Amino acid sequence: MAHVGGTETDAKIADRNARYAQDPHQLRIAVDGQPAGWVGFWEREWDGERVYEFGWSVLRAFQGRGVARQATLLALDVARQADGPRRVHAFPDTDNAPSNALCARVGFRLVGEARFEYPPGTFITVNDWRIDL
């Protein structure tokens, strides 16, 4: 969580997990039956267009094993089948080398840098990666 606002309270994590469990676009990642993280997408407005934004988080014990790559490729397939935007963006922090590398490995194209307010009150510089479904 270092690149997306830092440590969260147990209550905040539980609230988000409850919302994600009800959303078919938020997908649980499991490895050999063990919870390993999540990958998901949601609609947002970007540059005057409705797009999907992608995000992911893989637990430390499962990082560096290709888990995020495989899960993101599967989630892109889910997005292709969804009745929604045909353009996907991911916005990892410019300092988040693993997430930026993941974007390149799964076929996103680097558009450039952008400024985001996340969490509220904090501005970060992100890379804007895009893929068309």
Secondary structure by P-SEA (a helix, b strand, c coil): cccccccccaaaaaaaaaaaaacccbbbbbcccccccccbbbbbbcccbbbbbbbbcccccccccaaaaaaaaaaaaaaaacccccbbbbbccccaaaaaaaaaaabbbbcccccccccccbbbbbbbbbbcc
